[in-house]
């Protein structure tokens, strides 16, 4: 169905201003993720790790504009293929320029650009399971394929017209399943196929803790637009609720994580504060506009130990090298958030309705996201492994990826500046 023409009467100025601002917030989150991930790796791999986030801004912008948005939000009917994928109506963003997005009060291009930033950061999150050992060229190819073949269809299932998870009645306010389950599970599967790092120095700890803190703060800042902007409106109070619950759940999760660190490991760390805040942000994402600020305290307090335990378990059993805990935080946190939404949602949540119906739908939707992301990513990376070299050579892995791949390093080489005496001699010679 064609979108109506853009007119002054159809546009909601407040909604446009808020969603455009939120678009910038969410776009900044990918840079924040680069700092967050970059600070956690060896200092010889910082540039490559950050580039894995930066390059998603370029690749996924184009894949989303060419096909991704249309496959995610094109109306292909509510039966048959329309339950699983959109169409080509909005390819190259046709039918969006100077058009409204339905009756949302938003121009079509505003909605498409806002959703694009979600696709970008979802793709970048996967790198947390692949850093320090995957070829940059192979990673770029995987990003393009994943954004089109995994993210766009799953987005349609949950948010697109006729998508079967949305039609079933499962709730996902800002991307617990679409963003976090998809990227966390996909990272875990891709990391398992790629294999573990050959050189791991866990005792050395993060190379740059200030980068981790900076990245965590940028993520928290951007997440206010991530969740708040998903209301797509400023007049019904949902955006205000989403921003409030985002603040509160993240704070609750951070403090809970620090308490667990202090009790179990003896010290509450700045990295733990950053990681704990991100865990809370992930868990509140599917629930942000559906729960009250009071219950968001519980979501943060319950989500933190869930993610903490997952991270510790993954590191102990060591079956897959989930290098920077992409699954431990995003995959596991997305699952927890989906379940907690079914418990605490103001409408139809377990504690309000006494019914398990919504909770069952939440679990079904989350498990569908897990299964589709796992199987789809396994096929993509498995085929790539047959056709391409996925891993960097062992000597480059040992020496660091930055110089070999990008010709750059985090530590600048010592520069030989002229001495003051030499400069004075040069000056006298020219006089």
C-alpha positions in Angstrom: 0.0 0.0 0.0 1.4 3.4 -1.0 2.3 5.8 1.7 0.4 9.2 1.7 2.1 12.3 0.5 4.0 14.4 3.0 2.0 17.4 4.1 2.3 20.0 6.9 -0.9 18.7 8.5 0.3 15.1 8.5 3.7 15.7 10.0 4.0 15.7 13.8 6.8 18.2 14.5 7.5 16.9 18.0 7.7 13.3 16.9 10.0 14.1 14.0 12.3 16.1 16.2 12.5 13.4 18.8 13.0 10.5 16.4 15.6 12.4 14.4 17.5 13.1 17.6 17.1 9.5 18.7 18.5 8.4 15.3 21.7 10.4 16.0 21.8 8.9 19.5 21.6 5.3 18.3 24.1 6.0 15.5 26.6 7.2 18.1 26.1 3.9 20.0 28.1 2.0 17.4 31.1 4.3 18.0 30.5 3.7 21.7 30.5 -0.1 21.1 33.8 0.3 19.2 35.4 2.0 22.3 33.8 -0.6 24.6 35.1 -3.6 22.7 38.4 -1.9 21.8 39.3 -1.3 25.4 38.8 -5.0 26.3 41.3 -6.6 23.8 45.1 -6.7 23.5 46.7 -3.4 22.6 47.9 -4.9 19.3 44.3 -5.5 18.3 42.5 -2.3 19.4 42.3 -0.7 15.9 41.0 -3.8 14.2 38.4 -4.3 16.9 37.1 -0.8 16.7 37.1 -1.0 12.9 34.8 -3.9 13.1 32.2 -1.6 14.6 33.1 1.4 12.4 32.9 -0.5 9.1 29.3 -1.7 9.9 28.3 2.0 9.6 29.2 1.9 6.0 28.2 -1.6 5.0 24.9 -1.9 6.7 23.8 1.6 5.7 23.9 0.5 2.1 22.5 -3.0 2.6 19.6 -1.5 4.6 19.0 1.2 2.0 19.1 -1.2 -1.0 17.1 -4.2 0.3 17.1 -4.5 4.1 14.4 -2.0 5.0 12.0 -3.2 2.3 12.5 -6.8 3.4 11.9 -5.8 7.0 9.0 -3.4 6.7 7.5 -4.0 3.2 3.9 -5.2 3.4 3.6 -8.6 1.8 0.3 -9.6 3.3 -0.4 -11.3 6.6 -0.4 -14.9 5.3 2.1 -17.0 3.4 5.4 -15.4 2.7 4.1 -12.1 4.2 4.5 -13.6 7.6 8.2 -14.1 7.1 9.5 -11.5 4.7 8.6 -8.1 3.2 8.9 -7.2 -0.5 10.8 -4.9 -2.8 8.5 -1.9 -2.6 11.0 0.2 -0.6 14.2 -0.9 -2.3 16.6 2.0 -2.6 14.1 3.7 -0.3 11.7 4.2 -3.1 8.3 5.4 -2.0 9.7 7.1 1.1 11.0 10.4 -0.1 8.5 13.2 0.5 6.0 10.5 1.8 4.6 9.9 5.2 5.1 6.6 7.1 1.5 5.6 7.4 -0.3 7.6 10.1 2.7 7.8 12.4 3.3 11.5 11.9 6.8 10.7 10.6 8.2 11.1 7.1 9.1 7.7 5.6 12.8 8.6 5.5 12.8 9.5 9.2 11.5 6.0 10.1 13.8 4.2 7.7 16.9 6.1 8.9 16.0 5.4 12.6 15.5 1.7 11.9 18.8 1.7 10.0 20.8 2.6 13.1 19.4 -0.5 14.8 20.5 -2.7 11.9 24.0 -1.1 12.1 24.6 -1.7 15.8 23.1 -5.2 15.7 25.6 -6.2 13.0 28.5 -4.7 15.0 27.6 -6.5 18.2 28.5 -9.8 16.5 32.1 -8.8 16.3 32.5 -9.2 20.1 32.6 -13.0 19.5 35.0 -12.8 16.6 37.7 -10.3 17.4 41.5 -11.0 17.4 41.3 -13.8 14.9 38.9 -13.2 11.9 40.0 -11.8 8.6 38.7 -8.3 8.1 37.6 -9.0 4.5 35.7 -12.1 5.5 34.0 -10.2 8.4 32.8 -7.5 6.0 31.2 -10.1 3.7 29.6 -11.8 6.7 28.2 -8.4 7.9 26.5 -7.7 4.5 25.0 -11.2 4.3 23.9 -11.3 7.9 22.2 -7.9 7.8 20.1 -9.0 4.8 19.5 -12.7 5.5 19.1 -12.8 9.3 18.4 -9.3 10.7 15.9 -8.1 8.0 13.7 -11.2 8.1 13.7 -11.4 11.9 12.9 -7.7 12.1 9.9 -8.4 9.8 8.7 -11.3 12.0 8.6 -9.0 15.1 7.9 -5.4 13.8 7.0 -5.7 10.1 3.4 -5.8 8.8 2.0 -9.3 9.0 5.1 -10.6 10.8 4.1 -13.8 12.7 5.8 -13.1 16.0 4.2 -9.6 16.2 0.8 -11.0 15.1 1.1 -13.7 17.8 1.1 -11.0 20.4 4.7 -11.1 21.7 6.1 -7.8 22.8 9.5 -6.4 21.9 9.5 -2.6 22.4 13.0 -1.8 21.1 14.7 -5.0 20.0 15.3 -7.6 22.7 14.8 -10.3 20.1 15.4 -8.3 16.9 18.7 -6.8 18.1 20.2 -8.6 21.0 19.1 -12.2 20.7 19.9 -12.2 17.0 23.3 -10.6 17.4 24.4 -12.5 20.5 23.3 -15.9 19.3 24.8 -15.3 15.8 28.1 -14.2 17.4 28.2 -17.4 19.5 27.5 -19.6 16.5 30.0 -17.7 14.2 32.6 -17.8 16.9 32.2 -21.6 17.3 32.7 -22.2 13.6 35.6 -19.8 13.5 37.3 -21.5 16.4 39.0 -20.1 19.5 41.9 -17.7 19.7 45.2 -19.4 19.7 46.8 -16.9 22.0 44.9 -15.8 25.0 46.4 -13.8 27.9 43.5 -13.4 30.2 45.8 -12.5 33.1 46.7 -9.3 31.4 43.2 -7.9 31.6 41.8 -5.2 29.3 44.3 -3.1 27.4 42.5 0.2 27.9 40.1 0.5 30.8 39.3 4.2 30.1 38.1 3.1 26.6 35.7 0.6 28.2 34.3 3.3 30.5 34.0 5.8 27.7 32.3 3.2 25.5 29.9 2.1 28.3 28.9 5.7 28.9 28.3 6.4 25.2 26.2 3.3 25.0 24.1 4.4 28.0 23.7 7.8 26.5 22.7 6.5 23.1 20.3 3.9 24.6 18.0 6.7 25.8 17.3 7.3 22.1 17.4 3.6 21.3 14.5 2.9 23.7 12.9 6.3 24.0 12.9 6.8 20.2 11.1 3.5 19.7 7.9 5.1 21.0 7.9 7.0 17.7 5.8 9.7 19.5 6.1 12.3 22.2 2.4 12.8 23.1 1.3 9.6 24.8 3.8 9.4 27.6 5.4 6.2 26.3 8.7 7.8 25.3 9.0 9.4 28.7 8.3 6.0 30.3 10.9 4.3 28.1 13.6 6.8 28.9 12.9 6.6 32.7 12.9 2.8 32.7 16.1 2.7 30.7 17.9 4.9 33.3 16.6 3.0 36.3 17.1 -0.6 35.0 20.7 0.2 34.0 21.5 1.8 37.3 20.0 -1.2 39.2 21.9 -3.7 37.1 25.2 -1.8 37.5 25.0 -1.8 41.3 23.9 -5.4 41.4 26.8 -6.4 39.1 29.2 -4.5 41.3 27.8 -6.2 44.4 28.3 -9.7 42.8 31.9 -8.7 41.9 32.7 -7.5 45.4 31.3 -10.6 47.0 32.5 -13.3 44.6 35.8 -11.7 43.4 36.8 -9.4 46.2 36.8 -6.2 44.1 34.2 -4.0 42.4 35.8 -2.9 39.1 35.2 0.0 36.7 34.9 -2.6 33.9 32.3 -4.4 35.9 30.4 -1.2 36.4 30.4 -0.6 32.6 29.5 -4.2 31.8 26.8 -4.3 34.4 25.2 -1.1 33.1 25.1 -2.6 29.6 23.5 -5.8 30.9 20.7 -3.7 32.4 20.3 -1.8 29.1 20.0 -5.0 27.2 17.4 -6.5 29.6 15.2 -3.5 29.7 15.2 -3.1 25.9 12.1 -5.3 25.1 10.2 -4.0 28.1 11.1 -0.3 28.2 7.7 1.1 27.1 5.6 -1.7 28.6 6.7 -1.6 32.3 6.6 1.0 35.1 9.8 2.6 36.4 9.4 0.8 39.7 9.4 -2.7 38.0 12.4 -1.7 35.9 14.4 -1.8 39.2 13.5 -5.5 39.4 14.4 -6.1 35.7 17.9 -4.6 36.3 18.4 -6.5 39.6 17.3 -9.8 38.1 18.9 -9.3 34.7 22.4 -8.6 36.1 22.9 -11.9 37.9 21.4 -13.8 34.9 24.0 -12.2 32.6 26.8 -12.4 35.2 26.2 -16.2 35.6 26.1 -16.7 31.8 29.4 -14.9 31.3 31.0 -16.9 34.1 29.6 -20.1 32.8 30.7 -19.5 29.2 34.2 -18.7 30.4 34.4 -21.8 32.6 33.1 -24.4 30.2 35.0 -22.7 27.3 33.3 -24.6 24.6 33.1 -21.4 22.4 35.5 -18.5 22.6 32.8 -15.8 23.1 35.7 -13.3 23.3 34.0 -10.2 24.6 30.8 -11.8 25.9 28.5 -10.9 23.0 26.3 -13.8 23.9 26.8 -13.5 27.6 25.5 -10.0 27.6 23.4 -9.5 24.5 22.1 -13.0 23.7 21.5 -14.0 27.3 20.3 -10.6 28.3 17.9 -10.4 25.4 16.3 -13.7 26.4 16.1 -12.6 30.1 14.5 -9.3 29.0 11.9 -11.1 26.8 10.9 -13.3 29.7 10.8 -10.4 32.3 8.6 -8.4 29.9 6.1 -11.3 30.1 6.1 -11.0 33.8 6.1 -7.2 34.5 4.3 -5.7 31.4 1.5 -3.4 32.6 -0.9 -4.9 30.1 -1.2 -8.7 30.3 2.0 -9.3 32.3 1.9 -12.2 34.8 1.9 -10.1 37.9 -1.0 -7.9 36.6 -3.2 -10.4 34.8 -2.3 -13.6 36.7 -2.2 -15.3 33.3 0.8 -17.0 31.7 -0.4 -16.3 28.2 1.9 -13.3 27.5 4.8 -15.0 29.2 4.3 -18.0 26.9 4.3 -15.8 23.9 7.4 -14.1 25.0 9.3 -17.3 25.4 8.1 -18.6 22.1 9.1 -15.4 20.3 12.5 -15.4 22.0 13.2 -19.1 21.2 12.2 -18.5 17.5 14.7 -15.7 17.4 17.4 -18.0 18.9 16.7 -20.8 16.5 16.5 -18.7 13.3 19.6 -16.7 14.2 21.6 -19.8 15.1 20.7 -21.9 12.0 20.9 -19.0 9.6 24.3 -17.8 10.8 25.6 -21.4 10.8 24.6 -21.7 7.1 26.1 -18.3 6.2 29.5 -18.8 8.0 29.6 -22.5 7.1 29.3 -21.7 3.4 31.8 -18.9 3.7 34.3 -21.3 5.4 34.1 -23.6 2.4 34.8 -20.7 0.0 37.0 -18.3 1.9 39.7 -18.1 4.5 38.1 -16.9 7.6 41.0 -16.8 10.0 44.1 -14.6 9.9 47.4 -16.5 9.9 48.7 -17.7 13.2 51.8 -15.4 13.2 49.6 -12.4 12.6 47.3 -13.5 15.4 50.3 -13.8 17.8 51.8 -10.5 16.8 48.6 -8.5 16.6 46.1 -7.8 13.9 46.4 -4.0 13.7 49.7 -3.6 11.8 49.1 -6.6 9.5 45.6 -5.7 8.5 45.4 -1.9 8.7 49.0 -0.8 8.8 48.2 1.1 12.0 48.7 0.7 15.7 47.3 2.0 18.9 50.7 3.1 20.1 52.3 5.6 17.8 56.0 5.0 16.9 58.5 7.2 18.7 58.8 10.4 16.5 62.2 12.0 16.1 61.7 15.7 16.5 64.6 18.0 15.8 66.6 19.3 18.8 66.4 23.0 19.8 70.0 23.5 18.8 69.4 22.0 15.4 66.4 24.2 14.8 68.4 27.3 15.8 71.2 26.4 13.4 68.6 25.9 10.6 67.1 29.3 11.4 70.5 31.1 11.3 71.3 29.4 7.9 68.2 30.9 6.4 68.6 34.4 7.7 
